Amino acid sequence: MAEIKDPENTILMELKDGTVTIELLPDVAPGHCARMKELARAGAYDNVCFHRVIDGFMAQTGDVAHGNMENNFNIGRAGTGGSDLPNLKAEFSKLPHDRGTLGAARSQMPDSANSQFFINFKDNHFLNGQYTVYGRVISGMEHVDAITRGEPPMNPDRMISMKVAADV
């Protein structure tokens, strides 16, 4: 496991194969980092599926409204919702969408990110400046690489739990 420098800004995502440690970047995207921590602390991300997983591109999850596989789950609706909280303003930066970075999923409107996010499987620099980067995987990327592919996957993987390291 990676060395955790700032437990308050580190996320521990439990997947079927092990723990993914994510370093949040509050200096770059404070609103997005605060939202992820708020939803993680509320347990909103627990049991939420990876509803869009494209080989060689990214794995998307975080639909807390329709993606919880333990609560009225419907794979056909997963990816269409967010949280009850207001949408976030875009926090674009010069940080590139490199392998292992976290990006805020959104609609065509830049200020429409809410709870959904994606993890890049490879460098996806065509996304630079268009989607907020607010974290990076610092250990466990092999577990992200093992997430079942599909749009949506036939048998989707899920985030078993997501916690802020300071709370563990």
C-alpha positions as CSV (number, residue, x, y, z in Angstrom):
1,M,0.0,0.0,0.0
2,A,1.2,3.5,-0.8
3,E,2.3,5.9,1.9
4,I,-0.6,8.1,2.9
5,K,0.7,11.7,3.3
6,D,-2.7,13.4,4.0
7,P,-5.3,11.0,5.4
8,E,-8.0,13.8,5.2
9,N,-7.5,13.9,1.4
10,T,-7.0,10.2,0.7
11,I,-9.8,7.9,-0.4
12,L,-9.8,4.1,0.2
13,M,-11.9,2.4,-2.4
14,E,-12.5,-1.3,-1.7
15,L,-13.0,-3.4,-4.9
16,K,-13.4,-7.2,-5.2
17,D,-9.7,-7.7,-5.7
18,G,-8.4,-5.2,-3.1
19,T,-8.0,-1.6,-2.0
20,V,-7.5,1.3,-4.4
21,T,-5.8,4.3,-2.6
22,I,-6.7,7.6,-4.2
23,E,-4.9,10.9,-3.4
24,L,-7.3,13.8,-3.7
25,L,-6.1,17.1,-5.1
26,P,-7.9,19.8,-3.0
27,D,-5.5,22.5,-4.2
28,V,-6.6,21.9,-7.8
29,A,-10.3,21.1,-7.4
30,P,-11.5,21.9,-3.8
31,G,-15.3,21.6,-4.6
32,H,-15.0,18.1,-6.3
33,C,-12.7,16.8,-3.5
34,A,-15.1,18.1,-0.8
35,R,-18.1,16.4,-2.6
36,M,-16.3,13.0,-2.9
37,K,-15.4,13.1,0.8
38,E,-19.0,14.1,1.8
39,L,-20.6,11.3,-0.2
40,A,-17.9,8.8,1.0
41,R,-18.6,9.7,4.6
42,A,-22.3,9.3,4.1
43,G,-21.8,5.8,2.6
44,A,-23.4,6.9,-0.6
45,Y,-20.7,5.3,-2.8
46,D,-20.9,1.9,-1.1
47,N,-22.2,-0.9,-3.4
48,V,-22.4,1.5,-6.4
49,C,-21.6,-0.2,-9.7
50,F,-19.1,0.6,-12.5
51,H,-21.7,1.2,-15.2
52,R,-19.5,2.2,-18.1
53,V,-16.1,0.6,-18.4
54,I,-14.3,1.0,-21.8
55,D,-11.2,-1.0,-22.4
56,G,-8.2,1.2,-23.1
57,F,-10.1,4.3,-21.9
58,M,-11.7,4.5,-18.5
59,A,-14.0,3.0,-15.8
60,Q,-17.0,5.2,-14.7
61,T,-19.0,4.9,-11.5
62,G,-20.6,7.1,-8.8
63,D,-24.2,7.2,-9.8
64,V,-25.5,7.2,-6.2
65,A,-29.1,7.6,-7.3
66,H,-29.4,4.5,-9.6
67,G,-26.2,2.6,-9.3
68,N,-26.4,1.1,-5.8
69,M,-26.5,-2.7,-6.4
70,E,-28.2,-3.3,-3.0
71,N,-31.0,-0.8,-3.3
72,N,-33.5,-0.8,-6.2
73,F,-30.7,-1.4,-8.7
74,N,-31.5,-1.1,-12.4
75,I,-28.4,-1.3,-14.7
76,G,-30.4,0.5,-17.5
77,R,-30.7,3.6,-15.3
78,A,-27.2,3.5,-13.8
79,G,-25.2,6.4,-15.1
80,T,-28.2,8.7,-15.4
81,G,-28.3,10.1,-11.9
82,G,-26.3,11.8,-9.2
83,S,-26.7,12.8,-5.6
84,D,-29.4,15.1,-4.1
85,L,-26.7,17.8,-3.7
86,P,-26.4,20.6,-6.3
87,N,-24.1,20.2,-9.3
88,L,-20.6,21.4,-9.1
89,K,-18.9,24.2,-11.0
90,A,-16.1,22.9,-13.3
91,E,-12.6,23.2,-11.9
92,F,-10.5,22.8,-15.0
93,S,-6.8,22.9,-14.6
94,K,-3.6,22.2,-16.5
95,L,-3.3,18.7,-14.9
96,P,-3.4,16.1,-17.7
97,H,-5.8,13.1,-17.8
98,D,-3.0,10.6,-17.2
99,R,-3.4,6.9,-16.4
100,G,-4.8,6.6,-12.9
101,T,-6.2,10.1,-12.6
102,L,-9.8,10.7,-11.4
103,G,-12.0,12.8,-13.6
104,A,-15.4,14.3,-12.9
105,A,-18.1,12.8,-15.2
106,R,-20.6,15.3,-16.4
107,S,-23.1,16.0,-19.2
108,Q,-22.4,18.3,-22.2
109,M,-22.6,21.2,-19.8
110,P,-19.3,22.0,-18.0
111,D,-20.9,22.8,-14.6
112,S,-23.0,19.6,-14.4
113,A,-20.7,17.2,-12.5
114,N,-22.3,15.8,-9.3
115,S,-21.3,12.4,-7.9
116,Q,-20.1,10.4,-10.9
117,F,-16.4,10.0,-11.7
118,F,-14.1,8.0,-13.8
119,I,-10.6,6.5,-13.5
120,N,-8.4,6.6,-16.6
121,F,-7.0,3.3,-17.7
122,K,-4.4,5.1,-19.9
123,D,-3.3,8.7,-20.7
124,N,-6.4,10.3,-22.2
125,H,-5.0,13.8,-23.0
126,F,-7.9,14.6,-25.4
127,L,-9.9,15.1,-22.2
128,N,-7.5,17.8,-20.9
129,G,-9.1,21.1,-20.0
130,Q,-12.6,19.6,-20.6
131,Y,-13.2,17.5,-17.5
132,T,-12.1,18.3,-13.9
133,V,-9.1,16.2,-12.7
134,Y,-9.3,15.9,-8.9
135,G,-7.4,12.9,-7.8
136,R,-5.0,10.1,-8.7
137,V,-4.6,6.4,-7.8
138,I,-1.4,6.0,-5.8
139,S,-1.8,2.3,-5.2
140,G,-4.1,-0.5,-6.4
141,M,-4.3,0.4,-10.0
142,E,-4.1,-3.3,-10.8
143,H,-7.5,-3.7,-9.1
144,V,-8.9,-0.9,-11.3
145,D,-7.5,-2.6,-14.4
146,A,-9.4,-5.8,-13.4
147,I,-12.9,-4.1,-13.4
148,T,-15.3,-5.9,-15.7
149,R,-15.7,-4.1,-19.1
150,G,-19.0,-3.1,-20.8
151,E,-21.4,-0.2,-21.5
152,P,-23.0,-1.4,-19.2
153,P,-21.2,-4.6,-18.2
154,M,-23.4,-7.8,-18.1
155,N,-22.3,-8.4,-14.5
156,P,-20.9,-5.1,-13.2
157,D,-18.3,-4.7,-10.5
158,R,-19.0,-2.4,-7.7
159,M,-17.3,-0.2,-5.1
160,I,-17.8,-2.4,-2.1
161,S,-17.0,0.6,0.1
162,M,-15.4,4.0,-0.1
163,K,-13.9,5.7,2.9
164,V,-11.8,8.8,3.8
165,A,-8.5,7.4,5.2
166,A,-8.7,9.8,8.2
167,D,-11.9,8.0,9.3
168,V,-10.5,4.5,9.2
